[in-house]
Amino acid sequence: MVQSVLEKIKQESKIWLSSPHMSGREIEFVKDAFDTNWVAPLGPHVNGFEEDLANYLNEDVHVGATNSGTAALHLALILLNIGKGDEVICQSLTFSASANPIVYQGATPIFVDSEQDTWNISPQYLETAIEERIKKGKKPKAIILVHLYGMPCKIEEILKIAAKYEVHVIEDAAEALGSTYFDRKLGTFGEIAILSFNGNKIITTSGGGAIVSKNNKYIEKARFLATQARDAAPHYEHSHIGYNYRLSNICAGIGRGQMLVLDERVEERRKIHYNYRSLLKTIPGITFQEELNGMFSNRWLTVIQLNSKATPNNITREQLRLSLEYENIESRPVWKPMHLQPVFRDALYFGEDVCENLFKNGLCLPSGSNISKDHFERVSSNILSLCS
Ligand SMILES: *Cc1c(COP(=O)(O)O)cnc(C)c1O
């Protein structure tokens, strides 16, 4: 009894990194799905959610809703005919879901280092990687760009390189819905892009994703493959291998309710980011991810770098993380680079140690748009007291 009461208090006072934040309107869409008995994969909310997303992203894109961002990325690789023997370049500093689908297709990932400003793929090492592979007679077939924590990568430079060598560009905008680059929404730059609506992302469908492209042929084919690749016939006829990757009408209903507040969520996350910034600006050795000219980040997560040579008492990333954990505050190291993961230990890597150091010194702070004032103060006073 005492144990469970203590557990309950602990749960209630826990401060999460990024938790679902409902608008209250989702339930209307979900109720409508029940009332009309569209409790099915596919249905009017799926179509509606796809339209909402396409309108939001603008640029005449088409959208196919999937049951995860990972599924969307897998479909993107299939649509670009990436398979056995092909090589695909991916930024090393990312979540494993950016790279896993390459392996699902029997292709080989090639990892590239980050640059220091945005923490995203280094244009310089990207070009080196392409040239080195061409010398070996293995021109990479595609590049997977990632906008880490919502921060746009150096899009213009990278698209130039991709065009120069004629390599497909897939944009992993899973963390970057609502971010822009020279006023154009992320998720509209790649030949194909993907989004995620997992529980901790800027908006959620409890689980879900989307594939985005200006080329409607890709999206139509993605929808076909995602519903078991069923050919037009009264019986079940198949001339392709299919997948069960579509979003359900219920989840899409949640997504429609979330789309109503997406811009508010971006504003709230950016506000949290600026609060952290003004609070921590006097602490030496702490730096942030920086928006360069034309970049606007949704600030999905606020992430700091701790240079322990400069921080007070030489506080390290791990000391701060443990101290927050002790106070029941969830924080998380930056993504561990893929080329350092045991599962990818044999993969090729081009770069130096930029992403390795970003991982070593980087900590994601609680950034949920629903963090209360009290909770934000608890996090900040903990950081300040440790770093003074
Ligand atoms: C979340 C995420 C994904 C995968 O999305 P899911 O919906 O969880 O499958 C892919 N790439 C990045 C960078 C992500 O953060």
The ligand as an SDF file (V2000), in Angstrom:
LIG
                    3D

 15 15  0  0  0  0  0  0  0  0999 V2000
   10.5490    9.1060  -34.7150 C   0  0  0  0  0  0  0  0  0  0  0  0
   11.5010    9.0650  -35.8400 C   0  0  0  0  0  0  0  0  0  0  0  0
   11.3580    8.1740  -36.9210 C   0  0  0  0  0  0  0  0  0  0  0  0
   10.3740    7.0490  -36.9300 C   0  0  0  0  0  0  0  0  0  0  0  0
    9.0730    7.3550  -36.7460 O   0  0  0  0  0  0  0  0  0  0  0  0
    8.0900    6.2690  -36.0610 P   0  0  0  0  0  0  0  0  0  0  0  0
    6.7590    6.8890  -36.3120 O   0  0  0  0  0  0  0  0  0  0  0  0
    8.4520    6.1960  -34.6250 O   0  0  0  0  0  0  0  0  0  0  0  0
    8.2670    4.9790  -36.7750 O   0  0  0  0  0  0  0  0  0  0  0  0
   12.2400    8.2610  -37.9570 C   0  0  0  0  0  0  0  0  0  0  0  0
   13.2480    9.1570  -37.9740 N   0  0  0  0  0  0  0  0  0  0  0  0
   13.4460   10.0120  -36.9550 C   0  0  0  0  0  0  0  0  0  0  0  0
   14.5690   10.9760  -37.0360 C   0  0  0  0  0  0  0  0  0  0  0  0
   12.5940    9.9790  -35.8420 C   0  0  0  0  0  0  0  0  0  0  0  0
   12.8280   10.8000  -34.8120 O   0  0  0  0  0  0  0  0  0  0  0  0
  1  2  1  0
  2  3  1  0
  2 14  2  0
  3  4  1  0
  3 10  2  0
  4  5  1  0
  5  6  1  0
  6  7  2  0
  6  8  1  0
  6  9  1  0
 10 11  1  0
 11 12  2  0
 12 13  1  0
 12 14  1  0
 14 15  1  0
M  END
$$$$
